[in-house]
């Protein structure tokens, strides 16, 4: 089993801005709506900054002149500006809701589409929880960033600049006092951004690990309960959860320190400006209305300034979420095949030389991409020819590469050397869609989806109907489906765990044969069946195999006997090819394999003698 590893962390010196700019292709279609929302928010902020000016007029005019009607007018103006600000912010939310939901949906669809195109080797290396967290939590973080920080970083910056212009116009000396904290705040934010980014990335990766543990525990609940391992799983979960908790507390500590400085430095500056302003009013150098307006403007700027810490934190989490998203999207997928196929149309089957017909493997080698450089290849120079209409059994010891070899034919893995041909046509030059119409597969570990029995089986034949479904179920001896509550419309549940192992395997076999494929790859398709059901399936399967070219991974003599010939895989090569009885006579390794399957742990008698004696 390939070890699942966590992808490496981003390289040092990464730029959060550069990471977030990669979202532009998704944002571009909705840029007009986002620009409109930002404009509305800026107008709302200007309405907020107008309130102190209205207060200045109110204090220096109607209040100082004891004009009740003017006070009412000024109060109404302040109320109107407040209502305008609130209404405009509500309009902004309305404008952004639909386009941002579209951005998130488009990104999730692209990620899912890309995951479907990535090779099996990629999915072997990546934990499912990591992929799940990227398609859910990370995309939610990116939507929140586009809905709030990306707008308010601009809006609050414009508001702060405009507010300080107003402050300097009102009283330049007091305005300079409020500008003193700007430099230390910028330095602090830069210091904070680097550390918070690392903590955010660690937390997101740990969240993915936690999701993997939960998913594995749910899918493997029968094993956990069967072996009484729930306490061990709880400890593993608690350990991961504790690490995530520690990381989140570290994030909270960083954010708390930033907020403490961001809130305290402006407050000190406002306090100093208040003292100086009161002294100037007492000396007659400043009107009371101007001081009220100045302080009201300064207080109105508190939230835009204080929010920078919060906005930077969300932006950094969004940047790490973007990095995680594009780690998957940047993984190269196999090139899309030309719908017309690569090269000229294949030669007519009847015109091919006999040695080119059927399924051929010529010098095929394979090694996993992440295998150590000094590790021997899994397959090395495999040569095999399965003639049209012939069934070839593939046998070998555990770990000899049988399943890997069968995965090369439908190009679930790509051969690293040599070539594989179907009726003379190299599968590497064949569109995958066409290849998988010609080749059907059934794996030893049958996977079913959360769908009905009929939908699971008909996945093997696009456009198939009831007739094809009935025939496939009959071949696989899967008549048990008719006794299910809703027959073939019964939902089998996640992973098909509501069915027994043998039932799942029969449905997987039905899925493989339903499309009447020209080439059939079966990986030990009968391993979970009882002896009686196995005999019935073999009898029905013989009719299917008579009309197709098949490669069947076999571990038991009963399965081997379905085949016309047998190939022995040993040391990454085909060591022998012949009929079952020929190999029993000529290959000691094959005879030992068959003896081990018929009588595991039996006496050390000569396997040649037993098989030969049995035949005589």
C-alpha distance (Angstrom), angle and dihedral (degrees) to the residues before:
residue distance angle dihedral
X1 . . .
X2 3.80 . .
X3 3.77 112.4 .
X4 3.77 113.7 -113.7
X5 3.75 110.3 -130.1
X6 3.76 134.3 -172.7
X7 3.81 113.0 -115.6
X8 3.82 114.6 -109.4
X9 3.82 118.1 -90.7
X10 3.80 118.2 -102.3
X11 3.77 117.1 -79.2
X12 3.78 118.9 -92.4
X13 3.77 114.7 -95.0
X14 3.77 95.0 38.1
X15 3.77 116.0 160.0
X16 3.79 119.9 -132.0
X17 3.79 89.7 -155.7
X18 3.80 91.5 52.9
X19 3.79 90.7 48.7
X20 3.80 92.3 51.3
X21 3.80 93.3 45.6
X22 3.80 87.7 64.4
X23 3.80 86.7 72.8
X24 3.80 90.3 67.9
X25 3.84 96.7 96.4
X26 3.81 88.2 59.1
X27 3.80 94.4 41.6
X28 3.81 95.9 45.9
X29 3.85 96.1 79.6
X30 3.84 90.5 55.2
X31 3.80 98.3 35.0
X32 3.82 92.7 111.8
X33 3.82 91.9 56.9
X34 3.80 91.7 46.5
X35 3.81 91.6 48.2
X36 3.80 89.6 49.9
X37 3.81 90.4 50.1
X38 3.81 91.0 50.2
X39 3.82 90.8 49.5
X40 3.80 90.9 50.7
X41 3.82 90.5 49.5
X42 3.81 91.3 50.0
X43 3.82 90.8 51.6
X44 3.81 88.4 49.4
X45 3.82 90.3 52.0
X46 3.80 91.2 49.2
X47 3.80 88.2 51.8
X48 3.81 87.2 54.5
X49 3.83 91.2 50.2
X50 3.80 89.8 50.4
X51 3.81 91.7 62.7
X52 3.86 94.1 74.1
X53 3.83 89.6 50.8
X54 3.81 89.1 52.5
X55 3.82 88.8 49.4
X56 3.83 90.5 51.4
X57 3.81 90.4 53.7
X58 3.82 90.3 44.6
X59 3.84 94.9 50.7
X60 3.81 98.0 40.7
X61 3.81 93.2 40.3
X62 3.83 123.7 30.4
X63 3.82 96.3 13.6
X64 3.81 94.5 47.5
X65 3.83 90.7 41.6
X66 3.84 94.4 44.9
X67 3.81 91.2 -123.2
X68 3.86 107.7 158.4
X69 3.81 94.2 -172.6
X70 3.79 90.0 51.8
X71 3.81 90.5 49.8
X72 3.79 90.2 53.7
X73 3.79 90.4 47.3
X74 3.81 91.9 49.2
X75 3.79 92.0 46.6
X76 3.78 91.0 50.5
X77 3.81 90.6 49.8
X78 3.81 91.9 52.2
X79 3.82 90.3 48.2
X80 3.80 91.2 49.0
X81 3.81 92.2 51.1
X82 3.82 90.3 49.4
X83 3.81 91.8 50.8
X84 3.81 90.4 47.2
X85 3.80 91.1 52.9
X86 3.82 93.1 49.7
X87 3.83 92.8 45.6
X88 3.79 93.1 50.4
X89 3.81 92.6 51.0
X90 3.83 88.9 51.2
X91 3.82 89.4 50.9
X92 3.81 89.4 51.3
X93 3.82 91.5 56.0
X94 3.80 90.4 48.9
X95 3.81 91.8 50.5
X96 3.83 95.0 50.6
X97 3.82 102.3 39.5
X98 3.83 99.4 80.4
X99 3.83 100.1 39.1
X100 3.80 93.0 47.5
X101 3.79 91.3 49.6
X102 3.81 85.8 53.2
X103 3.82 92.1 51.0
X104 3.80 91.4 51.4
X105 3.81 92.0 46.8
X106 3.82 92.1 48.9
X107 3.79 92.4 49.7
X108 3.79 92.2 48.0
X109 3.81 91.3 48.2
X110 3.81 91.4 49.8
X111 3.80 91.3 48.7
X112 3.80 92.4 49.6
X113 3.81 91.5 46.2
X114 3.79 90.9 49.7
X115 3.81 92.4 48.2
X116 3.80 89.0 54.2
X117 3.81 90.3 53.8
X118 3.80 97.2 45.5
X119 3.81 115.5 100.7
X120 3.77 123.3 -101.1
X121 3.82 89.4 -109.4
X122 3.81 89.4 66.2
X123 3.80 92.6 53.3
X124 3.80 89.9 47.0
X125 3.81 89.8 59.0
X126 3.81 100.7 42.0
X127 3.78 124.5 72.2
X128 3.79 112.2 -123.4
X129 3.81 91.6 -131.0
X130 3.80 90.4 58.9
X131 3.80 91.0 54.1
X132 3.79 91.4 44.0
X133 3.81 93.1 52.3
X134 3.80 90.7 49.8
X135 3.79 91.9 53.9
X136 3.82 94.7 46.3
X137 3.82 119.5 19.5
X138 3.80 96.6 29.4
X139 3.79 93.9 48.7
X140 3.80 90.2 48.4
X141 3.81 89.0 54.1
X142 3.81 90.3 51.1
X143 3.81 91.7 50.1
X144 3.82 90.5 50.3
X145 3.81 89.5 49.8
X146 3.81 92.2 51.9
X147 3.80 91.5 45.1
X148 3.79 98.3 48.9
X149 3.84 123.2 2.9
X150 3.81 97.4 39.9
X151 3.82 88.9 56.4
X152 3.78 100.2 37.1
X153 3.78 96.3 45.4
X154 3.81 84.4 63.4
X155 3.80 96.6 36.5
X156 3.80 94.9 46.5
X157 3.80 92.0 45.8
X158 3.81 90.5 52.6
X159 3.81 90.2 44.6
X160 3.80 93.3 50.7
X161 3.82 92.8 47.7
X162 3.82 92.3 46.7
X163 3.81 90.9 44.7
X164 3.79 93.3 52.7
X165 3.80 90.3 48.2
X166 3.82 87.8 55.2
X167 3.82 90.7 46.7
X168 3.80 93.3 50.2
X169 3.80 91.1 47.7
X170 3.80 91.0 50.6
X171 3.81 96.3 45.9
X172 3.78 117.8 -13.8
X173 3.81 96.1 -165.9
X174 3.82 93.9 55.4
X175 3.81 88.9 42.8
X176 3.81 90.7 57.7
X177 3.81 89.4 52.1
X178 3.81 89.1 58.0
X179 3.81 91.2 48.3
X180 3.81 93.2 59.0
X181 3.89 95.0 86.1
X182 3.82 93.5 52.2
X183 3.83 97.2 87.7
X184 3.84 97.0 48.3
X185 3.81 89.9 45.4
X186 3.83 92.0 54.1
X187 3.82 91.4 49.3
X188 3.80 91.1 47.2
X189 3.81 92.9 50.1
X190 3.82 91.1 51.3
X191 3.82 90.5 50.3
X192 3.79 91.3 47.1
X193 3.82 95.7 46.3
X194 3.81 95.1 61.8
X195 3.80 95.3 48.5
X196 3.77 96.1 41.1
X197 3.83 90.7 51.4
X198 3.81 91.2 56.8
X199 3.81 92.1 47.2
X200 3.82 91.8 47.2
X201 3.82 92.0 51.2
X202 3.79 91.7 48.6
X203 3.82 91.4 49.9
X204 3.81 92.7 49.6
X205 3.82 92.4 49.5
X206 3.79 91.1 47.4
X207 3.79 89.4 49.7
X208 3.81 88.6 55.1
X209 3.82 90.7 50.4
X210 3.79 89.6 50.6
X211 3.81 90.8 50.7
X212 3.82 88.9 52.4
X213 3.81 91.8 53.5
X214 3.82 92.0 48.7
X215 3.80 92.1 48.0
X216 3.81 93.5 47.9
X217 3.80 91.0 47.2
X218 3.79 92.4 51.8
X219 3.82 94.4 46.0
X220 3.81 92.1 42.8
X221 3.80 97.2 42.3
X222 3.82 91.9 121.3
X223 3.81 91.6 56.0
X224 3.81 92.2 45.1
X225 3.78 92.5 50.8
X226 3.80 94.0 39.0
X227 3.80 92.6 56.1
X228 3.79 95.8 33.9
X229 3.80 91.7 -119.5
X230 3.79 97.8 140.5
X231 3.80 92.4 109.6
X232 3.79 91.3 52.1
X233 3.80 90.5 50.0
X234 3.78 90.2 48.1
X235 3.81 89.7 53.3
X236 3.80 91.7 48.9
X237 3.79 90.5 48.5
X238 3.82 91.7 46.1
X239 3.82 91.1 50.8
X240 3.80 93.3 51.8
X241 3.78 91.5 41.3
X242 3.81 89.9 50.6
X243 3.79 91.8 52.3
X244 3.80 90.5 49.3
X245 3.81 90.1 47.8
X246 3.81 90.2 52.0
X247 3.79 91.5 50.3
X248 3.80 92.0 48.6
X249 3.81 90.0 49.9
X250 3.80 89.0 51.0
X251 3.80 88.9 52.1
X252 3.80 90.1 49.0
X253 3.82 90.1 49.8
X254 3.80 91.8 52.4
X255 3.79 92.2 45.7
X256 3.80 92.0 46.4
X257 3.80 92.3 52.6
X258 3.79 91.4 48.4
X259 3.80 92.3 49.4
X260 3.80 91.1 47.9
X261 3.80 91.3 57.2
X262 3.81 95.3 38.3
X263 3.80 91.3 52.3
X264 3.82 99.5 38.5
X265 3.81 100.2 47.3
X266 3.84 95.2 54.3
X267 3.81 90.2 43.0
X268 3.82 90.3 55.0
X269 3.79 90.0 48.2
X270 3.82 91.9 49.6
X271 3.82 90.1 48.6
X272 3.79 91.2 51.7
X273 3.81 91.1 47.3
X274 3.82 90.3 49.5
X275 3.81 92.4 53.8
X276 3.81 92.6 47.4
X277 3.80 91.1 45.0
X278 3.81 93.8 51.6
X279 3.79 89.5 50.1
X280 3.81 90.4 51.2
X281 3.83 91.6 48.7
X282 3.82 89.2 49.9
X283 3.81 90.1 51.0
X284 3.81 90.9 48.3
X285 3.81 92.9 -116.5
X286 3.82 93.2 116.4
X287 3.79 133.2 35.7
X288 3.81 120.4 -122.9
X289 3.80 90.3 -123.1
X290 3.79 91.8 54.2
X291 3.83 90.8 50.5
X292 3.81 90.8 48.6
X293 3.80 90.6 48.9
X294 3.82 91.3 45.8
X295 3.79 93.8 50.6
X296 3.81 92.4 42.4
X297 3.80 89.9 53.1
X298 3.81 91.0 47.2
X299 3.81 90.7 50.1
X300 3.82 90.2 46.9
X301 3.82 87.6 56.5
X302 3.82 93.0 52.7
X303 3.80 94.9 85.9
X304 3.83 96.0 45.6
X305 3.81 89.3 50.6
X306 3.80 97.0 41.4
X307 3.80 92.6 45.6
X308 3.80 92.0 62.8
X309 3.80 90.7 82.3
X310 3.78 91.8 52.0
X311 3.81 92.6 44.2
X312 3.80 92.6 48.2
X313 3.80 90.4 50.3
X314 3.81 92.8 52.6
X315 3.80 90.7 43.8
X316 3.80 91.4 53.7
X317 3.79 91.9 48.8
X318 3.80 88.5 48.9
X319 3.81 90.7 49.7
X320 3.81 91.6 53.5
X321 3.81 89.2 45.6
X322 3.82 88.5 52.9
X323 3.81 89.8 49.6
X324 3.80 90.5 51.9
X325 3.80 91.9 46.6
X326 3.79 94.0 50.2
X327 3.81 92.3 44.6
X328 3.78 85.2 71.6
X329 3.80 96.6 36.8
X330 3.83 91.2 49.9
X331 3.79 91.7 55.9
X332 3.81 103.4 106.2
X333 3.78 114.6 -116.2
X334 3.80 123.1 -154.8
X335 3.78 111.6 -82.8
X336 3.77 114.8 -91.8
X337 3.76 109.9 -105.2
X338 3.77 120.2 -120.8
X339 3.79 108.2 -104.5
X340 3.80 88.8 -130.6
X341 3.78 91.5 53.1
X342 3.77 128.7 -115.1
X343 3.75 113.4 -71.1
X344 3.74 130.0 -13.6
X345 3.74 125.2 -21.8
X346 3.79 114.6 -83.4
X347 3.75 120.6 -93.9
X348 3.79 115.4 -94.8
X349 3.77 109.0 -90.1
X350 3.80 93.3 -123.3
X351 3.83 91.4 53.6
X352 3.82 94.4 53.5
X353 3.77 120.2 102.7
X354 3.79 110.1 -104.6
X355 3.81 92.6 -113.8
X356 3.84 91.2 58.8
X357 3.78 97.2 50.8
X358 3.79 122.1 98.6
X359 3.79 124.9 13.6
X360 3.82 117.3 -26.0
X361 3.80 131.0 -177.4
X362 3.80 113.2 -166.9
X363 3.80 119.2 -171.2
X364 3.79 91.2 -30.3
X365 3.79 116.2 -177.7
X366 3.78 131.7 175.7
X367 3.77 138.2 -176.9
X368 3.80 126.8 171.1
X369 3.82 113.5 -105.9
X370 3.81 93.0 -123.9
X371 3.82 95.7 45.4
X372 3.83 116.6 122.2
X373 3.78 113.0 -93.9
X374 3.81 92.4 -117.7
X375 3.82 94.5 47.7
X376 3.81 115.6 109.8
X377 3.81 115.9 -112.6
X378 3.79 118.3 -98.0
X379 3.80 90.0 -128.4
X380 3.79 124.7 22.5
X381 3.80 123.3 -176.4
X382 3.80 99.4 -21.4
X383 3.81 112.3 -174.8
X384 3.79 118.4 -175.0
X385 3.80 136.4 150.4
X386 3.80 122.0 -162.6
X387 3.77 109.2 -171.3
X388 3.83 122.1 -137.4
X389 3.79 110.9 -77.3
X390 3.80 91.7 9.8
X391 3.80 125.7 126.5
X392 3.78 114.9 -144.1
X393 3.80 120.6 -166.2
X394 3.81 115.2 -148.2
X395 3.80 115.1 -152.8
X396 3.78 134.1 174.2
X397 3.76 143.3 130.9
X398 3.79 121.4 -68.2
X399 3.79 109.2 -75.6
X400 3.80 94.6 19.2
X401 3.82 91.9 123.4
X402 3.81 102.2 -101.5
X403 3.82 95.5 135.1
X404 3.80 90.9 43.4
X405 3.81 90.8 53.1
X406 3.80 92.3 50.7
X407 3.83 89.8 49.9
X408 3.82 90.0 58.2
X409 3.80 94.3 63.4
X410 3.84 96.6 63.7
X411 3.85 87.4 35.4
X412 3.78 95.7 -114.6
X413 3.80 80.7 141.2
X414 3.79 123.6 22.2
X415 3.79 117.6 -123.8
X416 3.80 110.6 -117.1
X417 3.80 93.2 -149.4
X418 3.77 139.4 9.4
X419 3.77 124.5 25.1
X420 3.80 141.5 -95.5
X421 3.80 121.5 -146.0
X422 3.79 134.7 -168.4
X423 3.79 111.3 -154.9
X424 3.79 89.1 -20.7
X425 3.80 97.1 -47.8
X426 3.80 119.5 117.2
X427 3.82 108.4 -123.6
X428 3.82 89.6 -145.4
X429 3.83 87.8 66.5
X430 3.78 93.6 44.6
X431 3.84 123.6 94.6
X432 3.79 108.0 -106.8
X433 3.79 90.9 -130.3
X434 3.79 90.6 57.3
X435 3.81 92.4 42.0
X436 3.77 92.1 55.2
X437 3.78 91.1 48.4
X438 3.80 88.4 57.9
X439 3.82 97.4 40.3
X440 3.78 124.0 54.3
X441 3.80 124.4 -172.9
X442 3.79 139.8 -161.3
X443 3.78 117.9 -170.8
X444 3.78 129.8 -148.9
X445 3.80 90.2 -119.8
X446 3.82 102.7 54.4
X447 3.79 114.6 -145.3
X448 3.79 119.9 -158.5
X449 3.78 127.1 -176.5
X450 3.79 133.6 -134.5
X451 3.79 92.5 -90.4
X452 3.77 139.1 92.3
X453 3.79 123.6 -64.7
X454 3.80 90.5 -109.8
X455 3.81 93.7 49.5
X456 3.81 91.1 50.4
X457 3.79 93.1 51.4
X458 3.82 96.3 42.3
X459 3.81 90.5 55.1
X460 3.80 82.7 86.9
X461 3.81 93.9 60.5
X462 3.77 119.5 39.9
X463 3.79 108.8 -143.2
X464 3.80 92.7 12.5
X465 3.78 118.6 152.3
X466 3.78 141.7 -161.3
X467 3.81 94.0 -68.9
X468 3.81 93.0 55.9
X469 3.79 90.5 44.1
X470 3.82 93.3 52.8
X471 3.80 92.0 47.5
X472 3.81 93.5 49.5
X473 3.81 92.6 47.9
X474 3.80 89.5 50.0
X475 3.81 92.7 51.3
X476 3.81 91.1 48.9
X477 3.81 91.7 45.7
X478 3.80 87.8 -123.7
X479 3.79 96.8 146.2
X480 3.80 88.2 131.0
X481 3.83 87.6 86.0
X482 3.80 90.6 74.0
X483 3.79 90.1 63.5
X484 3.78 92.6 53.5
X485 3.84 115.7 106.8
X486 3.82 94.1 -98.9
X487 3.77 100.8 16.8
X488 3.80 114.0 -135.0
X489 3.82 89.0 -6.6
X490 3.81 91.8 63.8
X491 3.80 113.2 120.6
X492 3.81 108.3 -123.8
X493 3.81 95.7 -158.7
X494 3.78 130.5 -133.3
X495 3.83 112.4 -24.0
X496 3.80 87.5 -7.1
X497 3.81 89.5 -88.1
X498 3.79 90.8 150.3
X499 3.84 86.1 73.2
X500 3.78 130.1 65.4
X501 3.80 121.3 -103.5
X502 3.79 92.0 -105.4
X503 3.81 92.1 49.4
X504 3.80 91.5 50.7
X505 3.78 90.8 49.0
X506 3.79 92.2 51.0
X507 3.80 91.4 51.0
X508 3.81 89.6 49.4
X509 3.80 89.4 51.5
X510 3.81 90.2 48.8
X511 3.81 88.9 51.9
X512 3.80 89.9 53.0
X513 3.81 96.1 51.5
X514 3.82 100.4 35.1
X515 3.81 93.6 88.7
X516 3.84 93.8 52.7
X517 3.84 89.6 -125.9
X518 3.80 123.8 -158.5
X519 3.81 90.5 -137.1
X520 3.79 123.5 35.5
X521 3.81 126.7 -166.9
X522 3.80 115.3 -168.2
X523 3.80 121.4 -178.5
X524 3.82 106.2 -157.2
X525 3.82 90.5 -47.7
X526 3.80 97.1 -179.6
X527 3.81 102.2 46.3
X528 3.82 95.5 111.3
X529 3.81 97.2 46.2
X530 3.77 127.3 103.5
X531 3.80 117.8 -118.9
X532 3.82 95.1 -101.0
X533 3.82 94.9 47.7
X534 3.81 90.5 43.2
X535 3.81 90.7 57.0
X536 3.82 91.6 49.8
X537 3.82 92.8 47.6
X538 3.82 91.6 47.5
X539 3.79 91.1 52.2
X540 3.80 92.3 51.4
X541 3.80 92.4 40.5
X542 3.80 92.4 56.7
X543 3.81 89.3 67.6
X544 3.80 91.5 51.9
X545 3.80 93.6 45.6
X546 3.82 90.8 50.9
X547 3.80 90.1 68.5
X548 3.80 100.7 40.7
X549 3.78 141.5 55.5
X550 3.78 105.9 -112.4
X551 3.80 140.5 -174.9
X552 3.80 111.5 -163.8
X553 3.80 123.9 -172.1
X554 3.78 104.6 -143.0
X555 3.79 134.7 -172.3
X556 3.79 100.8 167.9
X557 3.80 128.7 61.0
X558 3.80 90.2 -126.6
X559 3.79 90.0 61.9
X560 3.80 92.2 42.7
X561 3.79 89.7 56.5
X562 3.82 89.4 63.4
X563 3.81 88.2 68.5
X564 3.78 130.8 83.8
X565 3.80 90.9 -145.6
X566 3.80 137.6 7.9
X567 3.83 130.1 -136.1
X568 3.79 119.8 -157.8
X569 3.82 114.0 -147.4
X570 3.80 113.0 -156.7
X571 3.78 132.3 155.5
X572 3.79 91.5 2.2
X573 3.83 92.0 -59.1
X574 3.78 138.6 86.3
X575 3.80 101.5 -97.4
X576 3.78 98.5 -178.0
X577 3.82 141.2 0.5
X578 3.78 126.9 -164.8
X579 3.76 144.5 97.5
X580 3.77 119.5 -51.6
X581 3.79 93.5 -102.5
X582 3.80 93.4 44.2
X583 3.79 91.7 54.7
X584 3.79 91.7 46.5
X585 3.81 87.3 59.5
X586 3.80 100.0 39.2
X587 3.85 106.6 30.9
X588 3.78 119.8 58.8
X589 3.83 90.8 -173.7
X590 3.80 90.9 55.5
X591 3.81 92.2 46.4
X592 3.80 90.4 51.3
X593 3.81 90.6 50.3
X594 3.79 92.0 52.0
X595 3.79 92.2 44.2
X596 3.78 90.7 51.1
X597 3.81 91.4 52.1
X598 3.79 93.9 47.4
X599 3.79 96.6 43.2
X600 3.78 112.9 15.8
X601 3.77 110.4 -167.9
X602 3.81 92.6 5.0
X603 3.79 128.4 143.5
X604 3.78 119.1 -60.8
X605 3.78 94.8 -105.2
X606 3.78 122.3 148.8
X607 3.84 107.2 -86.8
X608 3.80 90.2 -154.7
X609 3.78 91.0 58.3
X610 3.79 94.5 47.9
X611 3.82 94.4 49.8
X612 3.77 93.8 41.1
X613 3.77 91.1 45.8
X614 3.75 90.8 49.6
X615 3.77 91.4 52.7
X616 3.81 93.2 48.6
